[in-house]
Every structure is written in structure tokens, then in C-alpha cells.
Amino acid sequence: MRKVPGSTVSRLSVYLRLLDDSGTQGVATVSSVELARRAGTTAAQVRKDLSFFGTFGKRGRGYSVAELSAALRSILGLERGWRVALVGAGQIGRALLGYEDFRRRGFVIEAVFDADPRKVGQRCNGLEVQAAERLEVVLAGGIDIAILAVPVAAAQQVAERVVSTGVRAILNFAPVPLRLPADVALKTVNMALELESLSYALASAPSARAARREE
């Protein structure tokens, strides 16, 4: 199989959500044009993304919503459940615990940890916050993915502890690049960076440039 770009994988997730919505509405088939319109891309891009994984749909008839949904779930590894641990029970961590779509997609947060003794023992969405000292013991029991919602200063050390247990997938919410082994799948969500990108888009819009010239 050809190397699949990360952008393609991200779009597959978007396609799957749109297909799920279509299925809920009783739609049986969808064209690449319609899928592209709703995903904010082009029909050619949809076809190219899917071509990495085989041949789907029939010319002139589009894609079967049920069949393509099942195929994308298999491609994205969503046919099984994934055991998740959350490190950090602060504001971001608690918000993530309350995000119901994780469980619907097969990502079940089974354990939550924090280094703050005041938070240890508290219950968040049915889970008891455990002391950070128990991290290795619990994660070694079969956790698949770790979510880090910890301060920047602690992120690298915590990530290394997570990796030492055998966990090979980390979703990092600390706005800092992590240095981890090449066999660890790492995604970093930097919300400040995303907001700055939006700020740039607003500041560089024609109306904003015209306003600055008038000042």
C-alpha cells in the first residue's frame, strides 16, 4: 500500500461522520460530488483519498452509505474498542472526560490520573482520579492510547513514563513538541496555534487590510 498522507486520514474521519449522518437520515447512496460538497473538498479529492484503500462505489451510482461506512470504520480501526487513559484532571481533562463522542466512536476512557493530591480521589464522569504514581501500574494493564492534558513543564516526562509502559499512541494537549521513539504515534493539539491561524486569516482578509489602510 502507498504511504497515506495524514491529511487523507483526517478527511476519512470527516467522510465517516457525514456518512453516519446520511445513514441516520435514511440515505442509501451518496455521490463523490455530494460527499465532497459537505466535506468542503472536491470530488476528485474524495476519489483520490479512497483510492489509497481500494475501489469503492460504482460509476453513475455513487457509494453505498452502509458499505462505505463499514469500510472506513475498518480502515480507521474502529471495528474494535480502544482503551484510553487520561493524564491530567484539570479543566481540559474534565472537558475531555465529558465528551460523549469518544465512547460512541469506541474510545473508552478507563482511567484518569493527576499529580495534584487535592484532585486524587475525586470522581469525574464516574471515574475516580488516581494518583500519578499509579500511572505505570495501570497503563501496563492494557491501555492502548494515552491522552495528556498536563502542564508544559511536565509533558515530556509524563510522555516518557507513558511510553515506558508499552503504550504506543499519545494524544497530547500540552502546547510543546514531544521527543518520543519513532514507533510511537503522536498527535499534538495546540489550541493557541489554531486560534493564531484564525487570527491571521481575519487580519489578512481584504476587509481587514482595507481598514488598516484607512487608519
Buried (B, 14 or more C-beta within 10 A) or exposed (E): EEEEEEEBEEBBEBBBBBBBEBBEEEEEBBBBEBBBBBBEBEBEBBBBBBEBBEEBBEEEEBBBBEEBBBBBBEBBEBEEEBBBBBBBBBEBBBEBBEEEEBEEBBBEBBBBBBBEEEBBEBEBEEBEBBBBEEBBEBBEEEBBBBBBBBEEEBBBEBBEBBBEBEBBBBBBBBEBEBEBEEEBEBEBBBEEEEEEEEEEEEEEEEEEEEEEEEE
